[in-house]
Amino acid sequence: MLWKDDEKWICKKRRKGIEKQEYKRYSEVRKRWCVFMAKVIKGFKMRVYPEFHEEYERRHNELWPEMKEMIHEYGGSNYTIFLDKETNTLFGVIELEDPARWDESANTAICRKWWDYMADIMDTNPDNSPVSIDLKNVFHLD
């Protein structure tokens, strides 16, 4: 986020213990640096078939190294998935550097291979991508 403070631009960065960095005068390059530091938290839900709760967890505990690499390469981090056993609902949370870049990950061969691998245990679209519903963030506390 950017704020103008007299003749200085302040960029607030919460990652890695750095609370803020001050830049002398405004410049387009410095402004762009600040904008790219922010991460977006994405929440979404999916559905796993009731008889496959344990299998879903097992497959994710054995996540392929190339899938982990792709997630990081496309700007994903701090990825967590929760299961509500009563409703078979999966609730995912991921931090993204750039949501548009993350959307491109769906076109990778490894992502499509993962979707095919998971298709037999969860609700999917015709291309085997999981049926995923984005959730609105209504509260956040650092």
C-alpha positions as CSV (number, residue, x, y, z in Angstrom):
1,M,0.0,0.0,0.0
2,L,1.2,3.5,-0.7
3,W,0.7,6.6,1.4
4,K,2.1,10.1,0.6
5,D,3.7,11.6,3.7
6,D,4.9,15.1,2.9
7,E,7.7,14.6,0.4
8,K,8.2,10.9,1.1
9,W,6.4,7.8,-0.1
10,I,6.1,5.1,2.5
11,C,5.6,1.5,1.5
12,K,4.3,-0.8,4.2
13,K,5.7,-4.3,3.9
14,R,4.6,-6.9,6.5
15,R,6.7,-9.9,5.3
16,K,10.0,-10.9,6.8
17,G,9.7,-8.6,9.8
18,I,10.1,-5.4,7.7
19,E,7.4,-3.0,8.8
20,K,8.0,-0.1,6.5
21,Q,10.5,1.3,4.1
22,E,10.7,5.0,3.3
23,Y,11.7,6.3,-0.1
24,K,12.9,9.9,-0.6
25,R,10.9,11.4,-3.4
26,Y,8.2,9.9,-5.6
27,S,9.3,8.0,-8.7
28,E,7.4,5.6,-10.9
29,V,9.9,2.8,-10.3
30,R,9.7,3.1,-6.5
31,K,5.9,3.2,-6.7
32,R,5.9,-0.1,-8.7
33,W,8.2,-1.7,-6.1
34,C,5.7,-1.0,-3.4
35,V,2.7,-2.2,-5.2
36,F,4.3,-5.6,-6.0
37,M,5.1,-6.3,-2.3
38,A,1.5,-6.9,-1.3
39,K,0.1,-10.4,-1.3
40,V,-3.5,-11.4,-1.8
41,I,-5.2,-14.0,0.4
42,K,-7.6,-16.1,-1.6
43,G,-10.2,-18.3,0.1
44,F,-12.3,-20.9,-1.8
45,K,-14.3,-24.0,-1.2
46,M,-14.5,-27.4,-3.0
47,R,-16.2,-30.7,-2.3
48,V,-14.7,-34.2,-1.7
49,Y,-16.8,-37.3,-1.9
50,P,-17.6,-38.6,1.6
51,E,-15.9,-42.0,1.2
52,F,-12.7,-40.3,0.1
53,H,-11.8,-38.0,3.0
54,E,-8.7,-40.1,4.0
55,E,-7.7,-40.6,0.4
56,Y,-7.8,-36.9,-0.2
57,E,-5.6,-36.2,2.8
58,R,-3.2,-39.0,1.8
59,R,-2.7,-37.7,-1.7
60,H,-2.0,-34.2,-0.5
61,N,0.4,-35.5,2.2
62,E,2.3,-37.1,-0.8
63,L,2.1,-34.0,-3.0
64,W,4.4,-34.4,-6.0
65,P,7.6,-32.2,-5.8
66,E,6.9,-30.8,-9.2
67,M,3.4,-29.7,-8.1
68,K,5.0,-27.9,-5.1
69,E,7.5,-26.2,-7.4
70,M,4.7,-25.0,-9.7
71,I,2.7,-23.6,-6.8
72,H,5.7,-21.5,-5.7
73,E,6.7,-20.6,-9.3
74,Y,3.3,-19.1,-9.9
75,G,3.3,-17.1,-6.7
76,G,1.4,-19.3,-4.2
77,S,2.5,-19.7,-0.6
78,N,1.1,-20.5,2.8
79,Y,-1.4,-22.9,1.2
80,T,-3.8,-24.7,3.6
81,I,-6.9,-26.8,3.0
82,F,-9.4,-27.7,5.7
83,L,-12.1,-30.4,5.6
84,D,-15.5,-30.1,7.1
85,K,-16.4,-33.8,7.5
86,E,-20.1,-33.2,8.1
87,T,-20.6,-31.4,4.8
88,N,-17.6,-32.9,2.8
89,T,-16.6,-29.3,2.1
90,L,-13.0,-28.4,1.6
91,F,-12.0,-24.9,2.5
92,G,-8.7,-23.6,1.0
93,V,-6.7,-20.6,1.8
94,I,-3.6,-19.5,-0.2
95,E,-1.5,-16.3,-0.3
96,L,-0.8,-15.1,-3.9
97,E,1.8,-12.7,-5.1
98,D,-0.3,-12.0,-8.3
99,P,-3.8,-13.5,-8.8
100,A,-3.5,-13.1,-12.6
101,R,-0.2,-15.1,-12.6
102,W,-1.8,-17.7,-10.3
103,D,-4.7,-18.1,-12.8
104,E,-2.1,-19.0,-15.5
105,S,-1.0,-22.0,-13.4
106,A,-4.1,-23.8,-14.6
107,N,-2.5,-24.1,-18.0
108,T,0.5,-26.0,-16.9
109,A,0.9,-29.7,-17.6
110,I,1.6,-30.6,-14.0
111,C,-1.6,-28.9,-12.8
112,R,-3.7,-30.7,-15.4
113,K,-2.0,-34.0,-14.4
114,W,-2.9,-33.3,-10.7
115,W,-6.5,-32.5,-11.7
116,D,-6.8,-35.8,-13.5
117,Y,-5.3,-37.6,-10.5
118,M,-7.8,-36.1,-8.1
119,A,-10.9,-36.2,-10.4
120,D,-12.2,-39.6,-9.0
121,I,-12.5,-38.4,-5.5
122,M,-14.1,-34.9,-5.8
123,D,-16.5,-32.7,-7.7
124,T,-15.0,-31.6,-11.0
125,N,-15.7,-29.6,-14.1
126,P,-15.7,-31.3,-17.5
127,D,-11.9,-30.5,-17.9
128,N,-11.3,-32.3,-14.5
129,S,-10.5,-29.0,-12.7
130,P,-12.1,-29.0,-9.2
131,V,-15.4,-27.2,-8.9
132,S,-14.1,-24.3,-6.8
133,I,-16.1,-21.4,-5.4
134,D,-14.3,-18.3,-4.4
135,L,-15.2,-16.9,-1.0
136,K,-15.5,-13.3,0.1
137,N,-13.0,-12.2,2.7
138,V,-15.0,-10.6,5.5
139,F,-12.4,-10.3,8.2
140,H,-8.6,-10.4,8.5
141,L,-6.3,-9.7,11.5
142,D,-2.5,-9.7,11.3
